[in-house]
Amino acid sequence: MTTTPGADAMRDFVLAGTRPVRPELVPELRLLLAEDTTALWQQVEERFGRSGTEPPFWAAAWAGGQAVARYLLDHPTVVAGRSVLDLASGSGLCAVAAATAGAARVLAVDVDEFSAVAVRENAALNDVAVEVLVADLLGGDPPAVDLVIAGDVWYERRMAERFLAWLHRCRDAGLDVLVGDPGRAFLPRRALVEVARYGIAADPSLESAAVRHAVVFRLR
């Protein structure tokens, strides 16, 4: 039986299944991360009766998100005084980095309600302000922000196509768009311009052993 968890139950679950970690590329930040995301995924399904749920992307510091976060911290003028949307926010790593780098407003959006809990906790852990929204924005109009950032959204063909179409709409509306990825199969390289590359030791439980770099791109 599927249950609808309350806010306190979700927060307790997130805190029990994670611990504060300093990600490889952004050791100045701390995130609540799981030691074993597969085990945590099973716990979500067992505790809340949610078979077929998405993996807990919010409990890992994915390579592309780390690259975007590093880039923003190294180039704070990209976000300083601007409004920023972190799309498919997951743990909120990119959102936290944007806020730390001086963004005037940061909105973290994800379809997973557990992500919203994780983002709030990670923002508090790093003493920054991040707004949180649980929603699928890909069918709507571009938001009223200056910059859209996204890490690690190119892992499945259909979703990659949806993300790219919506991000192009954002770009056509005058928004800047930055994405991070280690080179997954559905990365739309022809639509992107590389702006930064970082060496990273991939976590074999999360990424392919072939991952050696994480790259930040600007949408053309």
Secondary structure, 3 states (H helix, E strand, C coil): CCCCCCHHHHHHHHHHCCEEECCCCCCCCCEEECCCHHHHHHHHHHHHCCCCCCCCHHHCCCHHHHHHHHHHHHCHHHCECCEEEEECCCCCHHHHHHHHCCECEEEEEECCHHHHHHHHHHHHHCCCCCEEEECCCCCCCCCCCCEEEEECCCCCHHHHHHHHHHHHHHHHCCCEEEEEECCCCCCCHHHEEEEEEEECCCCCCCCCCCCCEEEEEEEC
